[in-house]
C-alpha cells in the first residue's frame, strides 16, 4: 500500500514506470493498493515477525527508527494494523498508476501557469540555483555536465571547500538554492553546513549529501542533521542528480509554504486570544 505522494517516485521523468518495479506486476502474489490515508509509517507483516518504521516530524523517513517485533501477538497486531489501512485503500494497476503520474505532471504544469511540461519542473526557473561543494575537479565537471545534458535552466556554482561554501551561503541569504555537498571536504564535512540543525527547515536551505562509499552510519547522520537526501557517487546515482535536485526543491517549497501558513495561523489565533485594549 502506498500513498499518492509516494507513487510519483515510481515514475521516471519521461513518464515511464520504473523497469524494476514494473516486473512486480508479473508476479501472481503481488498487489498494489493506493491508501486514502496519509500513512506516516513503513509496515511489513510476515508469518513470523512485524517490521515497523516511523517518519520524523519533518516528513523524512528515518531508517534508524525501524524495529522488528516477533511472536504471535506481534503478528496479530501487525495484521490488524495492515487491515485497518487496507480497508481505506483501492486497487492500483500499472495503467492506473501511469494515469495518476500523468495527471500529477499536468497539475504541476497548470500551477506553473503555462500548461506545458517539458521534463524540467516548469515552476523552477534560473532563480533557483544549484551549489555544488566538491573538491574533486573531475567529479565536479561530470556533475555539471549531467545537469547541462538534463536541460536544467538553473544557475550552477561550483565551490571546492567548506569555507567558500559557507561564505557563499551567507552572502546569498534570501535566495532559493539547493546545496549538493561532498561528505568529505578538505576543511571539514559536508554536514558542517547544517549548523547543528535537526530538520531541513532549520538548515535554511535544501541540502543533498554526496559520498564516495555507502554507509548506513553516514546516511543516518545526514538525515538527522537535516539533509534532504543522501547520494552515493556511483554512475547510476550521479545520473539521477538533476531529478533528485528537482524533487528536493519541490519538497522544500512545500515545506516552507506549509511552515509559513502555520506561522500565520498561530499569529492569527494569538491575536484573537489576546485581550482587547480600551
N, C-alpha and C positions, 0 to 999 in steps of 0.2 A: 504494500500500500504506500502510495506516495502522495504528497501534496501537489497542488498545481504549480507552485513555485519550483519544486524540485524537478518536475517533468521537463522544464525548459532546459535543464542541463543534459538531457538525453538526446537533444537535437543539436547537430553541428550548425555552424554559422551559415552553411549553404542550404539549410533546411532538410538535411538528410539524417535519418535516425542513425545513431552511433552503431557501427557494424558489430561490435562485440555484444552490445545489448540486444541488437536485432536477433541474434542467434537464440536468445532466450525464448522467443515466441515459438520456436520449433519444438520445444520440449512439451510433452503432454502434461507434465506435472507443474507447469509454470502458469501462473495467473497474475495479471497486473490489474490493480484497482486504484481508483482515484478517491482520496479521502476528502470529504467536505469540511473536516475539522483541520485546524492549523496545528497539526501534531508537532510537538517540540520534544520528540524523543526518537530513539532508534531501538526497535524491539525485534528480537529474534527468539522464536519459540521452537524448541525441538522436543523429541520424546524424552530427553533426559535432563535438559537444562534450559535456562532462560537467560538471554543477554539483554541488558538494559543500558542504554547510553543516553545521556542528557545533554541539552544545549545550554550554553551560557546565557546570561541575561541579554547580551548584545546580539543574540541570534547565531553565534558561531558554535559549531559542534565541537565539543572538547573531547578528544579521543582518550584523555586521561580519566574521564568520568565513567567509562564503561565498567559494568560489574556483571559477573556471572553468578547465577543462583542455581543450585542443583536440588534435586529431590522432587517427590510427587507434589508436595504443597506448592513449590515454586512453579512447576509446570502448569498446575491447575490455575494458579493466579495469573500466569502469563497468558494462558489460553483465553481466560475471561477478558483480560485487557485487550487482547487481539480481537476478540469477537465484538467488543464494545465499539472499536473503531471500524470494524468490518461492516457493522450494521449501518453505519453512516457513509458507506463508500459505494462506488459504482464500478462496473467492469470497464476496463480500458484496453482496447486493442491497438494494433500498430497503426491502422488507418485513422482512428480517432485521435491517437497521440500526435500524429503529423498535422491533423486539422487544428488541434489546440495550439501547436507551435506556430502554425501559420497565422492563427488569429492573434496570438501574443505579439508577433512581429508586426502585424498590421496595426494593432492598437498603439504600439510604440511609435510607429511612423506617424500615425494620426496625431498623437500627443506632441510630436515634434513640429506639427503644423504644415508638413509638406506632402503627407500622404504617400511618401515614397520610401522604400527601404533598399539599400544597395549593398548590404553586407556590413557596413560600418554603422554603428548606432547613430541615427540621424540627429539625436539630441546632444551629441558630443562634437563640438567643433574645435578649432585650434585654440580656444581659450582654455582648454583643459590640457595641461602639459604632462609629459612623461619625464620623470627624472630618474636616470639610471646611475646608481652608485656602484661602480665596478672598477677594480684596479687592473684587471686583465684586459689589455687593449684589444686582443683578439676576440674575446668574448663580447666586449662592448661593441665592436664593429659588426659582429654577427647579429647581435640583438637589434641594433639599429637597422640593419638591412632587412631583418624579419619584419619589423614594423613598417618599413617603407613598402615592402612587397605585399603587405596585407592591405595597402591602400589607406593606412592611417593618415589623418589630416592633423594630428596633434603635434604640437611643438615638442621637440625632443632635446633633452640636455644630458650630457654625459659628464659625471664628476668622478674623480679617481680615488677620493678618500673621504673619511667621515667629517673631517674639519671643513672641507669645502661644501659638503652637503648640508651641514648644519648652518653654515653662513648663507647658502642659497635659500634654504627654507625660511630663515629668519627675515631675509630681505624680501621675500615674496608672500608673507603672511597676508591673507585676504583673498589670494588666488585659489583656484581649484587645481590641484595637481596630484598625480599618483607617483609614489616613490617605489622603485624597484631596487632593492639594495642587496648586495652580496653579504652573506653571513659573516665571512672573514674579510676584514679590510686591513690595510697597512697600519692604521692608527686606532683600531678598535673593532667593534662588532656592529653589524647592521642593526641589531636590536637596540643599540645605544641611541638610535634616532627616536625611539618611542618615549624617552624621558620618564621611565618607570611607570608608564601607563598600564592599565589592566584591561582596557577595552578600546576598540578602534576610535571612537569619538574623542577619547581622552588624548590620543596621539595627536589629533589635529589635522590629519590627512590620511588617506588610504595608503597602506604600506604592504608591499609584497616582498618576501624574503627569498633570496636565491642561495643555493648551496651546492657545492660540488659533489656531495655524497649524501645519501639518505640516512636520516637518524630520527628515530621517534622522539628522542630527548630534545633535539633541536626543534622539531615540529611542535611539540607541546610548549616549549619555551616561547616560540614565535607567537602562537595563538594566545597564550597567557599574557604576553606583552602587548597585545593589541594589534598584531599584524592581521591582515585580512586573508592572506594566503601564503603558501609555502611551496616553492617550486624547486625541484631537483634539476640540475644542469645536464639533462640528457637530451638527445636530439629531438625526441618526440615532444617533451615538455617545453623546450625552448621555442618550438614552432607554434605552440599554443599561447605564448605570452601575450600577443595582441588581444586574443579572446579573453584571457584571464584579466588583463588590464581593463578591458571594456566592462566585464562583469563586476569587477571590484569598484569601478567608478559608478556604475549603476546602483550598486548596493549602498555606496557612500551617499549618493544623492538622496536615496530613500530614507536612510537613517538620519541624515541631517535634517531633512524636511519633517520627519516624524518627531525628532527631538525639538525642533523649533515650534511645532504645533503643540506639543505637550507643555513646553515652557509658557507659551501664550495662554493656554488653558489654565495653568496654575496661577498665572498673574491675574487672569480674569476672576478666578474663584477667590483669590486673596482680596481683590478689590471689593467683591460682593460681601465677603465675610467681615471686612473692616467696618468699625462703627462710623456712623455719619458724624461729621463735624459741623456744628452750628455756630 
